[in-house]
Amino acid sequence: MILEVAILNIKTGLSADFEKAFGKAENIISSMDGYISHQLKKCIEETDKYILLVNWETLEAHTEGFRGSLAYQDWKKLLHHFYDPFPTVEHYVEIEG
């Protein structure tokens, strides 16, 4: 399993609109092959900041399957205009032991 981690800095004052749009966008991501689960969490210390955690079966399910899909274009239209700066996305694996 791969954990995708994205810190989302939302343009000032647009958090409510972002949350509404994300409510629509989560239907897109949750329908993708290789998707397992996701969580969106709002930062307590910084207004307009979130963390998105998505579990994928494989790295390619995210980087090729989701990002290469037509559905990703709808995701982008719903969400990408809210970000400033554009988020860095990282992927993590569980360590053995």
C-alpha positions, 0 to 999 in steps of 0.5 A: 500500500502507498500513502499519498500525502499532500499539504494543501494551502488554500487561498485566503478566505476560500476554505468553505468553497474548497471544502464544498468542491472537495465534497464533489471531488472525493467522489471522483478519486474514490471511484478510481482503480487502485484507490483504497481510502482517503482523509482530508484534515484541516489544520488547527494552527493555520487557517486555510491549510489542509492535509490530504492523505490517500491510500493507493494499492500501488504508486502507479494507481495514483501517478499513472491511473488517476493522474492519467485519467479523464476523471483527473481533468474534472478533479483539476477543474474542481480543486486546482484553482484553490491552491497557493502555492501548488501542493507538493505531493509525496508518497510513503510506504510502511516500513517493516519491523 
